[in-house]
Amino acid sequence: DEKMLISELMETNVISAGTLDDKEDVARLLDKYDFSALPIVDKENRLVGIVTFDDAMDVIEEENTEDIEKMAAIISSEDKPYLKVGIFETVKSRIPWLLILMLSATFTGAIISGFESKLKAIVVLTSFIPMLMGTGGNSGSQSSVTVIRSLSLDEIRAKDILKVIMKE
């Protein structure tokens, strides 16, 4: 009787995470089951520790920071706080993207120069240039936010890159 009662009380299908599991996956497990803590087990299913909700929040904060840096096209500076990153490190992380933007602006200038005679003939068309450039920037921001958010929620994976490019 006593053994039967104990076996009924014991749950054999315990939700846990392994010692080698990715910390972001563990945080997602806590969120999925709305747990305040999750047991961590080794390969032999022996308890070696627990991960708490606070630990998961730290991981989520790190991942969100990384996602925001990717969205802003900033290469991470070894997880240093903003005021601890030197000016040369900041320039080094941002310069590749600024050079790409400068190159694309050069192409834009060349295209506008090619239509200079038409712009002179119909001057009102020049008033649309800032609007078109702003709209292009806004649509790019919307696309990057949507894609990065989907990546952070595991709705898309690296293998989906061609589908994402075609959609955007």
C-alpha positions as CSV (number, residue, x, y, z in Angstrom):
1,D,0.0,0.0,0.0
2,E,2.7,2.5,1.0
3,K,4.8,1.7,-2.1
4,M,1.9,2.2,-4.3
5,L,1.0,5.5,-2.7
6,I,4.6,6.7,-3.1
7,S,4.8,5.7,-6.7
8,E,1.5,7.5,-7.4
9,L,2.9,10.7,-5.8
10,M,6.2,10.5,-7.8
11,E,6.2,12.0,-11.2
12,T,8.4,10.0,-13.6
13,N,8.1,12.4,-16.5
14,V,9.8,15.4,-15.0
15,I,10.6,18.4,-17.2
16,S,14.2,19.3,-16.8
17,A,17.2,20.6,-18.8
18,G,20.5,19.1,-19.4
19,T,23.9,20.5,-18.4
20,L,24.8,20.9,-22.1
21,D,21.6,22.5,-23.2
22,D,21.7,26.0,-24.6
23,K,20.9,28.6,-22.0
24,E,18.4,30.3,-24.3
25,D,16.5,27.0,-24.7
26,V,16.4,26.6,-21.0
27,A,14.9,30.1,-20.5
28,R,12.3,29.2,-23.2
29,L,11.4,26.1,-21.2
30,L,10.8,28.1,-18.1
31,D,8.6,30.5,-20.1
32,K,6.7,27.7,-21.9
33,Y,5.7,25.9,-18.7
34,D,5.5,29.1,-16.6
35,F,7.9,27.6,-14.0
36,S,9.8,29.6,-11.4
37,A,12.7,27.1,-11.4
38,L,13.8,24.2,-13.6
39,P,16.0,21.2,-12.5
40,I,19.3,20.7,-14.3
41,V,20.4,17.1,-14.8
42,D,23.5,15.4,-16.1
43,K,23.6,12.7,-18.8
44,E,22.6,10.1,-16.2
45,N,19.5,12.2,-15.2
46,R,21.0,13.1,-11.8
47,L,20.1,16.5,-10.4
48,V,23.1,18.8,-10.5
49,G,21.4,22.1,-9.9
50,I,18.5,24.4,-10.8
51,V,17.9,27.4,-13.0
52,T,15.6,30.1,-11.6
53,F,13.3,32.6,-13.3
54,D,15.9,35.3,-12.4
55,D,18.6,33.4,-14.2
56,A,16.3,33.1,-17.3
57,M,15.6,36.8,-17.2
58,D,19.4,37.5,-17.3
59,V,19.7,35.2,-20.3
60,I,16.8,36.9,-22.1
61,E,18.2,40.3,-21.4
62,E,21.6,39.3,-22.9
63,E,19.9,37.8,-26.0
64,N,17.7,40.9,-26.5
65,T,20.7,43.1,-26.3
66,E,22.5,41.0,-28.9
67,D,19.4,41.1,-31.1
68,I,19.1,44.9,-30.9
69,E,22.8,45.2,-31.8
70,K,22.3,43.0,-34.8
71,M,19.2,45.0,-35.8
72,A,21.2,48.3,-35.6
73,A,24.1,46.7,-37.6
74,I,26.4,47.1,-34.6
75,I,29.0,44.4,-34.0
76,S,29.0,43.6,-30.3
77,S,31.9,44.9,-28.2
78,E,32.6,41.9,-26.0
79,D,29.6,42.5,-23.8
80,K,31.1,45.7,-22.3
81,P,28.7,48.3,-20.9
82,Y,28.2,51.3,-23.2
83,L,30.4,53.7,-21.3
84,K,33.2,51.2,-21.0
85,V,33.6,50.8,-24.8
86,G,36.3,53.1,-26.2
87,I,35.8,55.3,-29.1
88,F,38.1,53.3,-31.4
89,E,36.1,50.1,-30.6
90,T,32.9,51.9,-31.4
91,V,34.3,53.2,-34.7
92,K,35.6,49.8,-35.6
93,S,32.2,48.1,-35.0
94,R,30.3,50.7,-37.0
95,I,32.6,51.7,-39.9
96,P,31.8,48.6,-42.1
97,W,28.1,49.5,-42.2
98,L,28.7,53.2,-42.6
99,L,31.0,52.4,-45.6
100,I,28.3,50.2,-47.2
101,L,25.7,53.0,-46.7
102,M,28.2,55.6,-48.2
103,L,28.7,53.3,-51.2
104,S,24.9,52.9,-51.7
105,A,24.5,56.7,-51.4
106,T,27.1,57.1,-54.2
107,F,25.0,54.8,-56.4
108,T,21.9,56.8,-55.5
109,G,23.6,60.1,-56.5
110,A,24.7,58.5,-59.8
111,I,21.2,57.5,-60.6
112,I,19.8,60.9,-59.7
113,S,22.5,62.5,-61.9
114,G,21.4,60.3,-64.8
115,F,17.9,61.7,-64.5
116,E,19.1,65.3,-64.0
117,S,17.7,66.6,-67.3
118,K,14.2,65.2,-66.5
119,L,14.4,66.6,-63.0
120,K,15.2,70.1,-64.5
121,A,12.3,69.8,-66.8
122,I,9.8,68.8,-64.0
123,V,11.3,70.5,-60.9
124,V,8.4,69.3,-58.7
125,L,9.9,65.7,-58.9
126,T,12.8,66.8,-56.8
127,S,10.4,67.3,-53.9
128,F,9.7,63.6,-53.9
129,I,13.3,62.5,-53.4
130,P,13.5,63.0,-49.6
131,M,10.1,61.2,-49.2
132,L,11.3,58.3,-51.3
133,M,14.5,58.0,-49.4
134,G,12.7,58.2,-46.0
135,T,10.2,55.6,-47.1
136,G,13.1,53.3,-48.1
137,G,14.7,53.8,-44.7
138,N,11.5,53.1,-42.9
139,S,10.7,50.0,-44.9
140,G,14.2,48.7,-44.2
141,S,13.8,49.4,-40.5
142,Q,10.4,47.6,-40.5
143,S,11.9,44.6,-42.3
144,S,14.9,44.3,-40.0
145,V,12.7,44.6,-36.8
146,T,10.3,42.0,-38.1
147,V,13.0,39.5,-39.1
148,I,15.1,39.9,-35.9
149,R,12.0,39.6,-33.7
150,S,11.1,36.4,-35.6
151,L,14.6,35.1,-35.2
152,S,14.5,35.8,-31.4
153,L,11.2,33.9,-31.1
154,D,12.6,31.0,-33.2
155,E,9.9,31.5,-35.8
156,I,12.6,31.4,-38.5
157,R,16.0,29.8,-38.7
158,A,19.1,30.3,-40.8
159,K,17.9,27.7,-43.3
160,D,14.9,30.0,-44.1
161,I,17.1,32.8,-45.4
162,L,16.0,32.5,-49.0
163,K,12.3,32.5,-48.0
164,V,12.8,35.6,-45.8
165,I,14.7,37.5,-48.6
166,M,12.0,36.7,-51.1
167,K,9.2,37.8,-48.7
168,E,10.9,41.0,-47.7
